[in-house]
Amino acid sequence: MISRREFALGMAPAITRGAAGPPNILFLMPDQWRGMDLGCAGNRQVRTPNLDRLASEGLRFTNATANCPVCTPARGILLTGRAPHENGTPVNDVPLKKDQPTIAKVLRKAGYYTGFVGKWHLHGGPRLPGFVPPEERQGFEYWAANICSHNYFHSQYFRDDPTPIPIAGYDSTAWTDLSIEFLEKAKQRQPFCLYAQHTPPHDPYLAPPGHERDYRPEEIRPRKNWRAGAKRNGTSKDIAGYYAAINFLDSEMGRILRRLDELGMRENTIVYFLSDHGDMLGSHGTFLKRKPWEESSHVPGIMRWPGVIRAGRRSDALFSHLDAVPTLLGLCGVEIPETMKGFNFARHIRDGDKTGLPESTPLMIYTKTEMNEWDCWRGLRTKRYKYARFQDRPWVLHDLEKDPFELRNLIDSAEHRKLMAGFDREIETRMDRVGDSWKELEDWLPAQARKASR
């Protein structure tokens, strides 16, 4: 019989069932959680003991990146392994193309029981009431979700018909309960793949009763690049609410992980904790996402697979959303569709092999940013540099080693002109290779979704 280790080493000829067969996948993704806001990432203001423990038991990617840091595009990437303009989701509130492979379709065909819980945001059109017909669920069999709602105390979800099921209280508790329900069903149907996508700590920065005062605004220490001037958020009160939601979500992640253990599925389950994007929260005087800076584009990246991933590892590899699906399929011993152009990090995750690892990862936003602050942009991130440009001019260049808070913009530095020219060529080459172009919002976005995308 093929062992789990042999599956991890790519020696499995086909999917087989049983405890020694292919791994399960538990994909845990809260919404708008910044990569630096974990205790294990060095933020001593937030309390994340369960996720810190998860990191100590597996691998943490210190440079995990959201290629397109905004909800629908990020979620489209994380199902298809394709860039947003390729899969039909370059902006919010547009539908994911139906005629392409997704991780759920691929794994279901390979014998996996697939499930989705939480915020979908890939259906297009109105966000409410939030029903997604079974034939449009991109390969997920079990379903307990809505399209998009951040009304945390008055939310609802759907099963297989358009009758809404009200959620009593704070919705994240229900998403945890439903995730656990799936795990209990999956006990008899392994291998499984569950995408559990919680809605907090996304604004409006609310935590449930008993947690809303976990942090005092007057005691908040903003990041070094914070400054007054954010048009909508970023106050100490906002940050306190954000941290309180994170604190509560950590306990919910712990609840899911404990039930996984109780069901005896810990050893053969890949747990992957991440987020779709971050939140500026007043850093650089701006707010929300769609920005190249670390607060927006740097996300958590923790992966655990006992017995295969060595505990307590840290990797500075440039692991991005585009790489997540091919990597998970690679770890499962499943053939990766040719449409998925991201890098398969399976060997690096298993053995630390750095052969052929990407030296940069692409960044892109296809629309103007919130409140029309900036035009659409493209960029690159390397281990040392962050670069972004508009169609007609450079925007930002930061040396992340010397300037981790991105306080000094180097675009006017004579000694960096050659570096920027190389980045410009790389951006242009990549755009040509994947069929990207400098389109305006009206070219991408159906009329009914334009208002919602703002």
Secondary structure, 3 states (H helix, E strand, C coil): CCCHHHHHCCCCCCCCCCCCCCCEEEEECCECCCCCCCHHHCCCCCCCHHHHHHHHCCEEECCCECCCCCHHHHHHHHHHCCCHHHHCCCCCCCECCCCCCCHHHHHHHCCCEEEEEEECCCECCCCCCCCCCHHHCCCCCEEEEECCCCCCCCCEEECCCCCCEECCCCHHHHHHHHHHHHHHHHCCCCCEEEEEECCCECCCCCCCCCCCCCCCHHHCCCCCCECCCCCCCCCHHHHHHHHHHHHHHHHHHHHHHHHHHHCCCCCCEEEEEECCCCCCCCECCCCCCCCCCHHHHECCEEEECCCCCCCCEEECCCCEHHHHHHHHHHHCCCCCCCCCCCCCCHHHHHHCCCCCCCCCEEEEECCCCHHHCCCCEEEEECCCEEEEECCCCEEEEEECCCCCCCCCCCCCCHHHHHHHHHHHHHHHHHHHHHCCCCCCHHHHCCHHHHHHHC
